[in-house]
Amino acid sequence: MQPDGTITITGDVTVEGDVIANGVSLLNHVHTDVVPGNMLSGPPE
């Protein structure tokens, strides 16, 4: 499936495999400014 345009989904989405949005992999992305503890990291690259 390769739709052009916007897709709206109401409800849950289950994916077997990776999701890539704007070139960023959900499974294999890295973060900047990672620090130990419960602080938030920087945005994904």
N, C-alpha and C positions, 0 to 999 in steps of 0.2 A: 504494500500500500504506500503510495507516494502522493498524498493530497497536496494541493496548492491552496494556501489560505489558512484561515484560523479554524482550529478544532476545539470545541467546548465539550468537556466530559463532566457529567454530574455523577459523583460516586467515586468509588475506589478504582485505581488502576494497578494491575499486577503485571510486572515485566520480568521475563526470564532472560537475563542478559543485561548489557549495559544500556544506559540512556545517555545520549550526548546532546547537549544543548549549547548552541553557539560555540561549538568546538571544545566544550568542557565535558569530560567523561564523569559520570556520577560515581563510577567504581574506582577510577584511577587518577583523579585529580589530586593536586597537592595544595596546601595552604601556606600562606606567608605568615610571618610573625607568630609562629606557634610557641607558646610558653607553657611550662608545667603548671598544673593546678586546674582550677575551675574557671579560668579566664577564657574569653573568646579569642579565637585566632583571627587572622586577616582573611580576606576574601580568597576564594579558590583561584588558581591560575589555569 
